[in-house]
Each structure stands twice: as structure tokens, then as C-alpha cells.
Amino acid sequence: MKKGCIINTTVELILLELDNIVFTREMDEKTGYKELVVKEEKTCQN
């Protein structure tokens, strides 16, 4: 990408489902947009 290019659209593509990973969108105060957040979900084991 050349310096000064403007990005109009991006995409997040999930190709694999993982049981302990959670994808959410949270407001980013720096950008003013809801951004993708990836977190590991803690699971209880018996």
C-alpha cells in the first residue's frame, strides 16, 4: 500500500470456529468506531 492511501472498507473473515475464543465489537474511543475484539473465554472444567 502506498503512503497516503485511504482505506474505505475492511473485512474480518473467520475461517475456523474455536470453542474458547469470543469475537465481539467494542467502541474504540480513538477511532470512534466499534472495532473487532478477540478474547479467550474462560471455561469451567469439572
Backbone as ProteinMPNN parsed JSONL, in Angstrom:
{"seq_chain_A": "MKKGCIINTTVELILLELDNIVFTREMDEKTGYKELVVKEEKTCQN", "coords_chain_A": {"N_chain_A": [[0.846, -1.165, 0.0], [0.533, 2.189, -0.808], [1.895, 5.186, 0.617], [-0.368, 7.476, 2.061], [-2.678, 6.417, 1.005], [-6.195, 5.928, 1.123], [-8.26, 4.011, 3.143], [-11.297, 2.569, 2.607], [-12.948, 0.41, 3.224], [-12.843, -2.468, 5.279], [-12.366, -5.936, 6.177], [-13.151, -8.606, 8.381], [-12.53, -11.916, 8.493], [-13.592, -15.033, 9.469], [-12.342, -18.217, 9.567], [-12.283, -20.52, 10.98], [-13.815, -22.172, 13.651], [-13.448, -21.724, 17.04], [-13.822, -23.071, 20.206], [-13.173, -21.751, 22.613], [-12.761, -19.075, 22.076], [-13.856, -15.754, 21.774], [-15.475, -13.435, 19.741], [-16.079, -10.061, 19.545], [-17.513, -6.757, 19.147], [-16.319, -3.66, 20.118], [-16.573, -0.301, 21.26], [-14.141, 1.92, 20.148], [-12.448, 4.475, 21.45], [-10.467, 6.008, 20.249], [-10.789, 5.738, 17.457], [-13.493, 6.064, 17.073], [-15.191, 4.15, 16.201], [-16.839, 0.92, 16.323], [-14.737, -1.662, 17.033], [-13.138, -4.782, 16.165], [-12.771, -7.174, 18.688], [-10.935, -9.706, 20.178], [-11.173, -12.304, 22.409], [-10.109, -14.667, 24.879], [-12.191, -17.089, 26.151], [-12.902, -17.99, 29.411], [-13.333, -21.201, 30.603], [-15.124, -23.463, 32.681], [-14.014, -26.427, 34.154], [-15.046, -29.639, 35.089]], "CA_chain_A": [[0.0, 0.0, 0.0], [1.313, 3.419, -0.905], [1.663, 6.196, 1.633], [-1.433, 8.405, 1.741], [-3.875, 5.72, 0.522], [-7.344, 5.965, 2.021], [-8.956, 2.732, 3.234], [-12.732, 2.793, 2.771], [-13.607, -0.788, 3.725], [-12.018, -3.588, 5.718], [-13.16, -7.125, 6.468], [-12.612, -9.635, 9.251], [-13.061, -13.174, 7.997], [-13.307, -16.142, 10.379], [-12.314, -19.455, 8.805], [-12.246, -21.645, 11.894], [-14.532, -21.939, 14.897], [-12.742, -22.182, 18.232], [-14.784, -23.058, 21.314], [-12.79, -20.885, 23.733], [-12.466, -17.73, 21.592], [-15.065, -14.939, 21.601], [-15.297, -12.26, 18.898], [-17.082, -9.027, 19.802], [-17.153, -5.409, 18.684], [-16.364, -2.699, 21.218], [-16.284, 1.06, 20.838], [-12.763, 2.387, 20.289], [-12.509, 5.93, 21.61], [-9.508, 6.652, 19.34], [-11.287, 5.755, 16.081], [-14.908, 6.412, 17.038], [-15.918, 3.029, 15.604], [-16.783, -0.367, 17.01], [-13.636, -2.434, 16.475], [-13.11, -6.197, 16.497], [-12.024, -7.556, 19.885], [-10.852, -11.158, 20.29], [-10.828, -12.662, 23.789], [-10.201, -16.071, 25.249], [-13.258, -17.295, 27.14], [-12.541, -18.921, 30.473], [-14.337, -22.249, 30.767], [-15.014, -24.248, 33.913], [-13.908, -27.858, 33.928], [-15.444, -30.42, 36.271]], "C_chain_A": [[0.898, 1.236, 0.0], [0.927, 4.39, 0.2], [0.587, 7.164, 1.16], [-2.699, 7.755, 1.2], [-4.976, 5.79, 1.574], [-8.043, 4.605, 1.959], [-10.43, 3.014, 3.505], [-13.427, 1.619, 3.441], [-12.567, -1.81, 4.162], [-12.938, -4.767, 6.005], [-12.41, -8.002, 7.463], [-13.307, -10.924, 8.852], [-12.624, -14.298, 8.926], [-13.422, -17.438, 9.598], [-12.39, -20.697, 9.681], [-12.997, -21.283, 13.164], [-13.735, -22.541, 16.043], [-13.673, -22.016, 19.431], [-14.449, -22.064, 22.415], [-12.433, -19.458, 23.307], [-13.783, -16.995, 21.308], [-14.708, -13.703, 20.785], [-16.423, -11.28, 19.192], [-16.638, -7.735, 19.141], [-17.348, -4.473, 19.868], [-15.954, -1.332, 20.692], [-14.834, 1.414, 21.137], [-12.805, 3.909, 20.318], [-11.57, 6.658, 20.65], [-10.057, 6.772, 17.925], [-12.731, 6.223, 15.976], [-15.775, 5.32, 16.425], [-15.888, 1.825, 16.533], [-15.752, -1.223, 16.293], [-13.715, -3.884, 16.945], [-12.22, -6.43, 17.712], [-12.09, -9.073, 19.995], [-10.381, -11.487, 21.698], [-10.93, -14.169, 23.973], [-11.244, -16.191, 26.352], [-12.793, -18.329, 28.153], [-13.663, -19.937, 30.645], [-14.068, -23.021, 32.037], [-14.934, -25.72, 33.525], [-14.252, -28.586, 35.212], [-14.457, -31.529, 36.525]], "O_chain_A": [[1.892, 1.302, 0.723], [-0.216, 4.414, 0.657], [0.608, 7.621, 0.017], [-3.691, 8.442, 0.958], [-4.707, 5.719, 2.773], [-8.374, 4.11, 0.882], [-10.773, 3.628, 4.516], [-14.407, 1.817, 4.16], [-11.544, -1.996, 3.503], [-14.157, -4.607, 6.067], [-11.187, -8.126, 7.397], [-14.535, -11.008, 8.872], [-11.429, -14.498, 9.147], [-14.473, -17.733, 9.029], [-12.545, -21.808, 9.173], [-12.821, -20.185, 13.693], [-13.39, -23.722, 16.019], [-14.242, -20.945, 19.64], [-15.355, -21.577, 23.092], [-11.86, -18.709, 24.098], [-14.696, -17.542, 20.687], [-13.746, -13.003, 21.102], [-17.597, -11.637, 19.097], [-15.519, -7.636, 18.638], [-18.385, -4.485, 20.53], [-15.107, -1.215, 19.806], [-14.362, 1.226, 22.258], [-13.155, 4.55, 19.326], [-11.838, 7.798, 20.273], [-9.83, 7.78, 17.256], [-13.156, 6.717, 14.932], [-16.957, 5.536, 16.16], [-15.032, 1.719, 17.411], [-15.873, -1.483, 15.096], [-14.289, -4.175, 17.994], [-11.083, -5.961, 17.771], [-13.17, -9.659, 19.916], [-9.332, -11.017, 22.137], [-11.722, -14.847, 23.319], [-11.186, -15.483, 27.358], [-12.345, -19.415, 27.786], [-14.822, -19.559, 30.815], [-12.916, -23.212, 32.426], [-15.689, -26.195, 32.677], [-13.806, -28.202, 36.293], [-14.621, -32.295, 37.475]]}, "name": "protein", "num_of_chains": 1, "seq": "MKKGCIINTTVELILLELDNIVFTREMDEKTGYKELVVKEEKTCQN"}
